[in-house]
């Protein structure tokens, strides 16, 4: 029997030499394709298009997003720790939309590290089963945290804690999650930083 506890694994920052440099260049090219997919997805949402959905393993979605974001982790000098439940049921979701949600949450966590000491330049991504058969995932950073008076303001359209921010990323992320029958909320984490929680219903397909 497999251990039901989440496995904690660090995602190491790669050095920019030899094979790792070639992989990074491939990631940059993939970033361009990813951006094109995201733009098409957002346009489709504006036209009320549901988009194609499929059965997905949330751990696989997160792993692929982290692969695509290795260059971002290097640029922000951040280390990612993952604690992924080894036996999650699948979810029925649009792959590109779900990738966009995690991309936004993780990039925000990287950005939150800019104003703190280097020792705090890390984040933790967890997945777990919820009590009623749903799945929960969280992205926790150790940055400056959310507005103390009302953390949920970060989901408001055009609200941003960053001077160069547009204030639409988290708004879109929540819209995507709600469109999948789930919830996305945020809170200030104990000690320091912020934690975002995503909850999605598990697929009703038998055996997944």
LINTA-V747842 format. One record per residue. N is the residue number from 1. RES is the residue in one small letter. PHI is phi in degrees with one decimal (999 if undefined). OMEGA is omega in degrees with one decimal (* if undefined). D_CENTER is the distance of its C-alpha to the mean C-alpha in Angstrom with 1 decimal. Layout:
n=[N	N]
res=[RES	RES]
phi=[PHI	PHI]
omega=[OMEGA	OMEGA]
d_center=[D_CENTER	D_CENTER]
This chain:
n=[1	2	3	4	5	6	7	8	9	10	11	12	13	14	15	16	17	18	19	20	21	22	23	24	25	26	27	28	29	30	31	32	33	34	35	36	37	38	39	40	41	42	43	44	45	46	47	48	49	50	51	52	53	54	55	56	57	58	59	60	61	62	63	64	65	66	67	68	69	70	71	72	73	74	75	76	77	78	79	80	81	82	83	84	85	86	87	88	89	90	91	92	93	94	95	96	97	98	99	100	101	102	103	104	105	106	107	108	109	110	111	112	113	114	115	116	117	118	119	120	121	122	123	124	125	126	127	128	129	130	131	132	133	134	135	136	137	138	139	140	141	142	143	144	145	146	147	148	149	150	151	152	153	154	155	156	157	158	159	160	161	162	163	164	165	166	167	168	169	170	171	172	173	174	175	176	177	178	179	180	181	182	183	184	185	186	187	188	189	190	191	192	193	194	195	196	197	198	199	200	201	202	203	204	205	206	207	208]
res=[x	x	x	x	x	x	x	x	x	x	x	x	x	x	x	x	x	x	x	x	x	x	x	x	x	x	x	x	x	x	x	x	x	x	x	x	x	x	x	x	x	x	x	x	x	x	x	x	x	x	x	x	x	x	x	x	x	x	x	x	x	x	x	x	x	x	x	x	x	x	x	x	x	x	x	x	x	x	x	x	x	x	x	x	x	x	x	x	x	x	x	x	x	x	x	x	x	x	x	x	x	x	x	x	x	x	x	x	x	x	x	x	x	x	x	x	x	x	x	x	x	x	x	x	x	x	x	x	x	x	x	x	x	x	x	x	x	x	x	x	x	x	x	x	x	x	x	x	x	x	x	x	x	x	x	x	x	x	x	x	x	x	x	x	x	x	x	x	x	x	x	x	x	x	x	x	x	x	x	x	x	x	x	x	x	x	x	x	x	x	x	x	x	x	x	x	x	x	x	x	x	x	x	x	x	x	x	x]
phi=[999	-74.6	-65.7	-78.8	-73.4	-66.4	-92.2	-99.6	-134.4	-81.2	-98.1	-75.1	-80.0	-79.7	-80.4	-88.6	-150.3	53.0	-61.4	-63.8	-66.4	-62.9	-63.0	-64.1	-63.8	-64.1	-63.3	-62.7	-63.5	-64.8	-58.6	-63.5	-66.1	-60.8	-60.8	-63.0	-63.9	-63.6	-60.6	-63.3	-65.5	-63.6	-61.3	-64.0	-62.8	-64.4	-94.2	65.1	-85.6	-72.3	83.4	-69.6	-119.8	-148.8	-76.9	-129.7	-91.6	-60.2	-62.5	-67.4	-61.6	-64.1	-60.4	-68.5	-62.5	-63.3	-63.6	-68.7	-103.5	-60.1	-65.3	-66.5	-62.7	-65.1	-62.8	-96.5	54.5	-112.6	-106.5	-112.1	-107.2	-116.7	-127.1	-103.4	-62.3	-76.7	-139.5	-85.0	-69.4	-81.4	-117.9	-99.3	-154.2	-81.2	-60.5	-63.8	-64.2	-67.0	-61.0	-63.0	-60.7	-69.0	-56.2	-65.8	-63.3	-71.3	-63.1	-61.6	-64.9	-60.8	-62.0	-65.4	-82.1	-61.6	-95.4	-122.4	-65.6	-59.4	-62.6	-96.1	-82.1	-152.3	-142.6	-124.2	-114.4	-124.0	-130.2	-159.9	-79.7	-96.6	-62.8	-102.9	95.5	-79.8	-120.5	-121.2	-133.9	-138.2	-123.8	-120.3	-111.9	-123.7	-89.8	-83.5	86.0	-101.4	-54.0	-63.6	-74.7	-156.0	-56.3	-68.2	-60.6	-63.2	-91.3	-70.8	-64.4	71.5	-94.8	-146.5	-91.1	-105.4	-60.4	-97.0	-76.3	-91.5	76.4	-122.1	-61.0	-72.1	-60.4	-66.9	-58.3	-65.4	-60.5	-63.6	-64.1	-61.4	-63.5	-97.6	78.9	-114.7	-134.4	-139.7	-141.2	-135.8	-153.9	-76.1	-78.7	-64.6	96.2	-165.9	85.6	-127.4	-134.4	-107.9	-115.1	-118.2	-127.1	-130.2	-71.9	-72.9	-62.4	-88.6	-62.5	-70.3	84.7	-125.4]
omega=[179.1	174.7	-176.4	-179.5	179.1	176.9	-178.7	-177.6	175.2	171.4	-171.5	174.1	-176.4	174.3	-177.0	179.4	173.6	-175.6	-179.5	178.0	177.9	177.8	179.9	178.0	176.3	178.1	179.9	177.1	178.0	177.8	179.3	178.0	178.3	-180.0	178.3	178.4	-178.3	179.9	178.2	-179.9	-179.8	176.7	178.3	176.9	179.3	177.7	179.0	178.0	-178.5	-178.2	-178.6	177.6	-179.6	176.6	-174.6	170.2	-175.6	177.6	179.1	178.0	-179.8	-179.4	179.5	177.9	179.0	177.3	-179.3	-175.0	179.2	178.5	177.4	178.8	178.0	-178.2	-179.4	179.4	-176.2	173.9	-180.0	172.9	178.0	174.2	-171.0	178.5	-173.1	-175.4	179.2	167.9	-178.3	175.8	176.5	-171.0	171.7	-173.3	-176.4	179.3	-179.9	174.9	-179.8	178.2	-178.0	175.8	-178.6	-178.9	-178.0	178.7	176.1	178.1	175.4	-178.1	-178.4	-178.2	-175.3	-172.7	-178.4	-178.2	-175.5	-179.4	179.9	-177.7	174.9	176.8	-177.9	177.3	-178.3	167.3	-178.8	172.1	174.6	-171.8	-174.6	177.4	177.2	180.0	176.3	173.6	178.4	174.1	-174.7	176.7	-179.0	-177.0	-172.8	177.3	-176.6	176.5	-173.1	-175.2	-176.9	-178.0	-176.1	178.6	-177.4	178.6	178.7	178.6	177.4	173.2	179.4	174.7	180.0	-177.9	-178.4	-176.1	178.6	177.9	178.9	-176.1	-179.1	175.2	178.5	-179.5	179.4	179.3	178.5	-177.4	178.6	177.7	176.5	178.2	-177.3	178.5	176.2	179.7	-174.4	176.6	172.2	-177.1	178.2	-178.7	178.3	175.6	-176.8	176.6	178.5	-178.9	177.5	179.7	-179.2	175.5	175.7	178.0	177.8	177.9	-179.6	174.0	178.2	*]
d_center=[29.4	25.9	24.7	22.4	20.8	17.4	17.8	16.7	16.3	15.8	14.3	17.2	17.7	20.0	23.3	24.3	27.3	28.7	26.5	23.3	24.2	24.7	21.4	19.8	21.9	20.8	17.1	18.3	20.1	17.1	15.2	18.2	18.0	14.3	15.3	18.2	16.4	14.1	17.4	19.1	16.6	16.8	20.5	20.7	19.1	21.8	24.4	23.2	22.5	20.6	19.8	20.1	18.4	18.6	18.1	14.9	14.0	10.5	10.9	12.0	9.2	6.8	10.0	10.6	7.6	8.6	12.1	11.7	10.4	13.3	15.4	13.0	13.0	16.7	17.3	15.9	17.5	14.6	14.4	11.5	12.7	11.5	13.4	13.0	15.6	18.0	19.2	16.8	18.3	16.9	15.5	17.0	14.6	14.5	12.6	12.1	11.0	8.4	7.2	7.6	5.5	2.1	4.8	6.0	4.3	4.7	7.8	9.0	9.0	11.0	13.2	14.0	15.6	18.1	20.5	20.8	22.6	21.4	21.6	18.6	16.4	14.0	10.9	10.5	8.0	10.2	11.0	14.5	17.0	18.1	21.8	22.5	20.9	17.4	14.2	11.9	8.6	8.0	6.5	10.0	11.6	15.3	16.0	18.2	16.7	16.9	20.2	22.4	24.3	21.6	17.9	17.1	18.6	15.3	14.7	18.2	18.9	19.9	19.2	17.7	18.2	18.3	21.7	20.4	17.6	18.3	16.7	15.4	11.6	10.8	13.9	12.9	9.5	11.7	14.4	12.5	11.6	15.2	16.6	15.4	17.3	14.6	13.7	11.1	12.7	12.7	15.4	16.8	16.6	20.0	21.4	19.1	15.7	13.2	11.2	8.9	9.8	9.0	12.2	13.4	17.0	17.9	20.0	23.6	24.7	27.0	26.2	22.4]
